[in-house]
Amino acid sequence: MAESYFKMIRPLNSFMSGIGVVFSLLVFNSYRLDQQVLLLAVIGFATGFTATAASMLVNDIVDIEVDRVNKPWKPLPSGRASVRTAWLLTAVFSAVSIAVNIIAGPSLVLVTAVYLAIGLLYNFMRKHWWSQFMVSASTTGPIVYGYVASNLPRETSCFTIFFTITIFIVNTGREVLKAVQDIEGDKALGYGTIPLKIGVPASIKILKVCSVLGPLTGVLAGVLGGASILYLVLIILAGYFYSSSILKTCRNPGDKQLLENSRRKTLKAMLLGLVAFWASRIGFTISF
């Protein structure tokens, strides 16, 4: 039974959220790993892991009726896990994510509470098209947490602002892309998405805007924020791969295979963008 609940928290997703916070802390502390940074890294990892785990549990609880039809083998619909215990674990993980930050101060408690609320509430808001923006907002969590935990370093403020905007834009583009791909299934399930709200042609225009603005703000983050040359090289490559895959889809949005290929390629481009972020303080930096 414990194995069923372990699967419900999506351990890989939760682990990656925790690791994302750790890397963010290291970047904003110039990869310095002293006692204070190490403590914050432990707290940050615990925060990312538990907050994501809580969100994943609620996701399965909310989706139980849909899963009874589409995925009856999952823990809740199969009866291997109970809704009551899942709610209890959600409360425990949520409380832990907040409690561990009391040591670090009220600012991190607030940041954690805000992003935890976004992650939990999204599961109840999927009937609304604007819920897709909640997904994009949640992906900025590790960056914002790491920046606040590092005492808001002024020398990286410009970089942080532009890179956070970049994350929001490129993730919004990918969310719209996925919604175009899944438009029939989302409609059947009663989910609200941008393509269902404004139509596919208008959504394609949003994709085009994201394919330009996302890479542009990523480059501006490096140029104006004093990031390393290595960051600039990697972010330009990531931006190229992201834009090219999106624009190919825009030419033929009815091609399901093309949509699937673009979905995978944009994810790879975004992962390369994260590598660029992690390398943003390595080597020679750009300054004006």
N, C-alpha and C positions, 0 to 999 in steps of 0.2 A: 504493500500500500504506500509506503514511503517513497518508493520509486515513481509511483504515479504522480505524486505531488511535486517531486523533483523535476519530472518532465514538464509539468505545467508551468514552472517558473522560467522555462526556456533557458537552461543554464548557460548555454553559449552566448545568447543575447545579453543576459545579465552580467556574465563575465566580461564581455566586450565593453559594456557600459562602464564597468568599474575600471577597466584598463584605460579607457578613453579619458577618464578623469585623471588617472595617474600620469599619463603622458602630457595632458594639459598642464598639470602642476609642474612637471619637469621642464617643459618649454618656458613657462613664465618665470621659472627660477633658474634659467640658463643651465639646465641639466645638473644643477647642484643638488646633492643628496645628503644634506646634513640631518641632524636629529629632528629639527623642526619640520623640514620638508618630508622626511620619512614618516613622521607621525601624521601629517596632513595627507600623505599618500595612502596610508592605511585607512584613515577616516574617509577619504574620497572614494577609494575602491569599495568600501563597505556601503557608502551612500549610493553609488551608481548601481551596485549589484542588488541591494535590497529594494531600492525604488523601482527598478526595472522589473524585479521579481513580483512585486506587488501589482504592478500594471498588467503583467502577463496573466496573473491569476484572475484578475477582474475580467480580462479579455475572454478567458475561457468560461467564466460564470455567465457573462452577458450573452455569449454565443451558444449556450448549451442547447437551446431549442433548434437552432440552425444546424448544429453539429449532430444532433440526433438523426437528422436526415442525411447530411453530407459526409460527416466524419464520425459515425457511431462508435468507432474503435477508441476514440479519445477518452481520457480518464473519467470525466464527468458523465457524459452520456452512456458510457459502458457500465457505470456503477462502481468502478474501481476507486473512485474518489467521491467525496460528498461536498455539496455546495456549502454546507455549514462549516466544515473544516477549511475549505478554500477561503471563505470569508474571514475565518479566524486567522489563518496564515497571512492574509492580506493586511489585516490590522497589525499583526506582529511585525511584518516586514516594513510597513509604513512607519510604525512607531520607532523601530530601530534606525531607519534612515534619518529620522529627525533627531532622535536622542543622541546618536554618535556625534552630531554636529554641535551639540551644546558645549562640548569641550572647546571647539574651535571658535565659538562666538556667535552672536545673534545674526550677523550678516549671512553666514553660511546656513544657519537654520532657516532664514527667510528664503534664500535661493533654493534650498532643498524643498521647502514647503511649496513654493510656486511651481517648480518643475514636477514634483510629485502630483500635485493637483491636476496639472495639465495631462500627465500620463494616465491618471485614473479617470478623469472626467471624459477624456476622448472616447473611451469605450461606450459611454452613454450618449455621445453626441453624433454618432456616425450617420444618423438620419439627416443631418444638416450638412450642406455642401461646404460650409466654412470649417468643418472639422478637419479638413485636409491641411489647413494652415496650423492647426494644433500639432499635427505630426511634425511639420517643419520647425515649429517653435521648440518642440521637445528635443530635436536633434542638436540644438545649440547649447543644451545643458552642460555637457562636459567642459566646453570652452568657457562659458560664463562662470561656472563653479571654480575652475582652475584659476581664472583671473581674479575673482573675489578672494579666494583662499590665499592668493599670493599678495594680498594687500593692495590690489588695484595699481600695479606699477605704471607710472605715467609714461615711461618710455615705450610701453607696448600698447598704450590705449588706442591709438589710431589703428594699429594692426588688428587689435582685438575687435574693434567696431566693424571694420570692413570685412574681416574674415567671418565674423558672426553673420553679417548680412549675406555674404557669399553662401554660407551653409544653408541659410533660410531659402535663398532663391533657387539654388540648384536642387535642393530637396523638394521644393514646391514643383519645380519642373518635372522631377521624376514621379511625384505623386499624381500630377495631371496625366503624365504619360501612362502610368499604370491604370488610372481611372478610364482613360480612353480604351485601353486594352480590355478592361474588365467591365465595360459599360453595361453589357447585357446581364451579367451576373449580379452586379451591384443593383441594377433596377429590380431584378427579381427578388433580391433580399431586402429591398426597401432602404438601402443605404443612399445617402445624399453625397454627390460628388460634383465637382466643378463642371465636367462634361455633361452630366445630367441636368445641371442647372442652366447652363448657357449654350449647350450644344457643342458638337465636335469642332465645327469650323472656327468658332470663337476660341475654343480651347487650344487649337493649333496656333492661334495668334499668341496666346499666353506662352506656349512652348517656345516659340520663336524669340519672344522677349527674354525668357529665362536663359535661352541658349546664348544670348549676347551679354546680358547683364551679369549673370553668374560668373563666367570667366573674367569679365572686365573688373568686377569688384574684387575678385581673387588677386588679380595682378596689381590693382591699386592698393590692396592690403600690403603687398610686399614693397611696392615703390614708395608709398607714403608712410608706411609703418616701420621702415628700416629693417626689413627681414633680410635673410641671407640670399646670396645669388643662387645657391642651390634651391632654395624655396621657389625663387622666380622661375627657374628652369622647369622644375617639376610642376608648378601650378599652371604654367603655359601649356605644357603637355597635357595635363589633366583637362584644362579648358578646351583644348583642341578636340580631344577624344569625346568629351561631353557634348560639345556643340555639334560636331559632325554626326554623331549618332542621333541626336535630337532632330537635326535638320533633315536627315534622310527619312525619318518617320513623317515629318511634316509634308513631304512630297507625296506620300502614299499612306495616309492614316488608316486605310481600310485593310492593309496587309497585316494579318495577325502574326505571321512569322517575323516580319520586319519589326513589329512592335515588341515582340519578345526579345529579339536580338538587341534592340535599343535599350530595353529595360536592363538587360545584363551588362551591356557596355557602359551605360551611365553609372551603374553601381561600381564597376571597375574604375571608372574615371573619378568617382567620388572617393574611393579608397586611395587612389593615387594622390588626390588632393589632401587627404589626411596625412599621408606620408610627407607631403610638402610642408604641412603645418608642423609636424614633428621635427622636421629638418630646418625650420625657419630661423633658428639661432645657431646653426652650425656653419662655420667657415666665415668668409667675408660677407659683410652686410652692405646693404644699399643705403646711402645717406645723401641728403641734399642740404 
